[in-house]
Amino acid sequence: MLSTSKTHEKAVGGRLSGLISLNETVTWRAKHFGIYQHLSVRITQMDKPFSFTDEMIKGAFKIMKHQHTFETFQNDTIMRDHFYFESPLGILGHLFNYVILTNYMRTFLIERNRIIKLVAENGDYKKYI
């Protein structure tokens, strides 16, 4: 939640604290584009400590799949996000993706990952596990 504080993101259903596991769900409440929205996801793949994938089971997207991978490089860990989504509403959804949403989601994930990196590197991560 710290990494998404700008959108007031909060877990409101399913796994509310601690580390999530395979087949568990969490529902997030967050403010995007000035509107509070709910997004429920399920962990559909887990290969600790190398990767996990969450997929939307309920929310504003038509489809949303988010794969997180972790690779060791020298003494560092590289995290990669593979984020796939489709908006509803056919051609209007595609236009919204192209004009607004793709850049918005990229910026959102970059900021989120910047904060996760900061917390991981300064040792504050211990507060969250």
C-alpha beads as a LAMMPS data file, in Angstrom:
LAMMPS data file: protein, C-alpha beads

129 atoms
128 bonds

1 atom types
1 bond types

-500.0 500.0 xlo xhi
-500.0 500.0 ylo yhi
-500.0 500.0 zlo zhi

Masses

1 110.0

Atoms # bond

1 1 1 0.000 0.000 0.000
2 1 1 2.959 2.314 0.628
3 1 1 3.986 1.996 -3.017
4 1 1 0.558 3.147 -4.208
5 1 1 -0.234 5.814 -1.617
6 1 1 -0.856 8.439 -4.316
7 1 1 -3.935 6.494 -5.409
8 1 1 -4.993 5.759 -1.802
9 1 1 -4.792 2.041 -2.555
10 1 1 -5.934 -0.234 0.245
11 1 1 -6.605 -3.953 0.532
12 1 1 -10.302 -4.313 1.397
13 1 1 -11.005 -7.996 0.754
14 1 1 -9.298 -11.373 0.624
15 1 1 -5.689 -11.324 1.863
16 1 1 -5.431 -8.098 3.870
17 1 1 -1.899 -8.419 5.262
18 1 1 1.220 -10.526 5.022
19 1 1 2.475 -12.352 1.968
20 1 1 -0.068 -13.666 -0.506
21 1 1 0.125 -17.236 -1.820
22 1 1 -0.980 -19.238 -4.838
23 1 1 -4.755 -19.164 -5.479
24 1 1 -5.366 -16.498 -2.828
25 1 1 -7.224 -13.329 -3.730
26 1 1 -7.057 -9.712 -2.724
27 1 1 -9.411 -6.868 -3.519
28 1 1 -7.904 -3.412 -3.797
29 1 1 -9.729 -0.107 -3.493
30 1 1 -7.938 2.786 -5.173
31 1 1 -8.648 6.184 -6.666
32 1 1 -7.865 6.471 -10.375
33 1 1 -9.032 9.343 -12.574
34 1 1 -10.795 10.834 -9.531
35 1 1 -13.017 7.782 -9.007
36 1 1 -12.684 5.079 -6.344
37 1 1 -12.562 1.673 -7.998
38 1 1 -12.254 -1.929 -6.834
39 1 1 -9.975 -4.513 -8.432
40 1 1 -9.997 -8.150 -7.315
41 1 1 -7.112 -10.378 -8.354
42 1 1 -6.112 -13.995 -7.834
43 1 1 -2.553 -15.282 -7.686
44 1 1 -2.609 -17.749 -10.586
45 1 1 1.093 -18.618 -10.713
46 1 1 3.719 -18.670 -7.962
47 1 1 7.312 -19.831 -8.290
48 1 1 8.971 -18.405 -5.165
49 1 1 11.301 -16.551 -5.273
50 1 1 11.426 -16.213 -9.051
51 1 1 7.972 -15.098 -10.167
52 1 1 4.303 -14.724 -9.491
53 1 1 1.315 -13.700 -11.579
54 1 1 -1.906 -12.046 -10.550
55 1 1 -4.975 -11.924 -12.780
56 1 1 -8.088 -9.819 -12.451
57 1 1 -11.212 -11.688 -11.450
58 1 1 -13.344 -8.551 -11.058
59 1 1 -12.719 -4.926 -11.958
60 1 1 -12.792 -2.198 -14.575
61 1 1 -10.578 -3.923 -17.135
62 1 1 -11.862 -6.428 -19.659
63 1 1 -8.678 -8.445 -18.998
64 1 1 -5.736 -7.776 -16.675
65 1 1 -2.732 -10.039 -16.106
66 1 1 0.351 -8.901 -14.186
67 1 1 3.454 -11.079 -14.098
68 1 1 6.304 -10.187 -11.748
69 1 1 9.690 -11.826 -12.366
70 1 1 12.846 -11.633 -10.264
71 1 1 16.313 -12.394 -11.616
72 1 1 19.691 -12.339 -9.902
73 1 1 22.351 -10.331 -11.696
74 1 1 25.713 -10.183 -9.936
75 1 1 24.691 -9.146 -6.397
76 1 1 21.471 -7.446 -7.423
77 1 1 17.891 -8.520 -8.002
78 1 1 16.163 -7.318 -11.131
79 1 1 12.372 -7.165 -10.967
80 1 1 10.432 -7.017 -14.197
81 1 1 6.753 -6.291 -14.618
82 1 1 4.868 -7.753 -17.540
83 1 1 1.506 -6.018 -17.462
84 1 1 -1.166 -6.940 -19.964
85 1 1 -4.590 -5.364 -20.028
86 1 1 -7.543 -4.718 -22.272
87 1 1 -10.256 -2.177 -21.657
88 1 1 -13.921 -2.899 -22.267
89 1 1 -16.036 -0.979 -24.779
90 1 1 -14.446 -2.233 -28.003
91 1 1 -13.033 0.499 -30.238
92 1 1 -13.652 3.186 -27.582
93 1 1 -11.655 1.103 -25.092
94 1 1 -8.817 0.691 -27.596
95 1 1 -8.787 4.440 -28.221
96 1 1 -8.752 5.159 -24.455
97 1 1 -5.830 2.716 -24.056
98 1 1 -3.871 4.373 -26.840
99 1 1 -4.515 7.986 -25.836
100 1 1 -4.490 7.788 -22.023
101 1 1 -4.420 4.469 -20.185
102 1 1 -1.198 2.852 -21.445
103 1 1 0.917 5.844 -20.408
104 1 1 -1.014 6.219 -17.136
105 1 1 -0.406 2.563 -16.201
106 1 1 3.272 2.738 -17.212
107 1 1 3.792 5.834 -15.033
108 1 1 1.844 4.222 -12.162
109 1 1 3.958 1.036 -12.254
110 1 1 7.263 2.913 -12.571
111 1 1 6.448 4.997 -9.490
112 1 1 5.230 1.935 -7.586
113 1 1 8.411 0.043 -8.421
114 1 1 10.594 3.022 -7.488
115 1 1 9.133 2.962 -3.981
116 1 1 9.404 -0.850 -3.710
117 1 1 13.087 -0.581 -4.696
118 1 1 13.698 2.143 -2.117
119 1 1 12.048 0.117 0.673
120 1 1 13.900 -3.063 -0.326
121 1 1 17.285 -1.362 -0.421
122 1 1 17.003 0.656 2.801
123 1 1 15.890 -2.321 4.896
124 1 1 12.378 -1.029 5.623
125 1 1 10.949 -4.136 3.899
126 1 1 11.271 -5.960 7.257
127 1 1 8.245 -4.001 8.494
128 1 1 6.079 -5.571 5.803
129 1 1 6.875 -9.289 6.020

Bonds

1 1 1 2
2 1 2 3
3 1 3 4
4 1 4 5
5 1 5 6
6 1 6 7
7 1 7 8
8 1 8 9
9 1 9 10
10 1 10 11
11 1 11 12
12 1 12 13
13 1 13 14
14 1 14 15
15 1 15 16
16 1 16 17
17 1 17 18
18 1 18 19
19 1 19 20
20 1 20 21
21 1 21 22
22 1 22 23
23 1 23 24
24 1 24 25
25 1 25 26
26 1 26 27
27 1 27 28
28 1 28 29
29 1 29 30
30 1 30 31
31 1 31 32
32 1 32 33
33 1 33 34
34 1 34 35
35 1 35 36
36 1 36 37
37 1 37 38
38 1 38 39
39 1 39 40
40 1 40 41
41 1 41 42
42 1 42 43
43 1 43 44
44 1 44 45
45 1 45 46
46 1 46 47
47 1 47 48
48 1 48 49
49 1 49 50
50 1 50 51
51 1 51 52
52 1 52 53
53 1 53 54
54 1 54 55
55 1 55 56
56 1 56 57
57 1 57 58
58 1 58 59
59 1 59 60
60 1 60 61
61 1 61 62
62 1 62 63
63 1 63 64
64 1 64 65
65 1 65 66
66 1 66 67
67 1 67 68
68 1 68 69
69 1 69 70
70 1 70 71
71 1 71 72
72 1 72 73
73 1 73 74
74 1 74 75
75 1 75 76
76 1 76 77
77 1 77 78
78 1 78 79
79 1 79 80
80 1 80 81
81 1 81 82
82 1 82 83
83 1 83 84
84 1 84 85
85 1 85 86
86 1 86 87
87 1 87 88
88 1 88 89
89 1 89 90
90 1 90 91
91 1 91 92
92 1 92 93
93 1 93 94
94 1 94 95
95 1 95 96
96 1 96 97
97 1 97 98
98 1 98 99
99 1 99 100
100 1 100 101
101 1 101 102
102 1 102 103
103 1 103 104
104 1 104 105
105 1 105 106
106 1 106 107
107 1 107 108
108 1 108 109
109 1 109 110
110 1 110 111
111 1 111 112
112 1 112 113
113 1 113 114
114 1 114 115
115 1 115 116
116 1 116 117
117 1 117 118
118 1 118 119
119 1 119 120
120 1 120 121
121 1 121 122
122 1 122 123
123 1 123 124
124 1 124 125
125 1 125 126
126 1 126 127
127 1 127 128
128 1 128 129
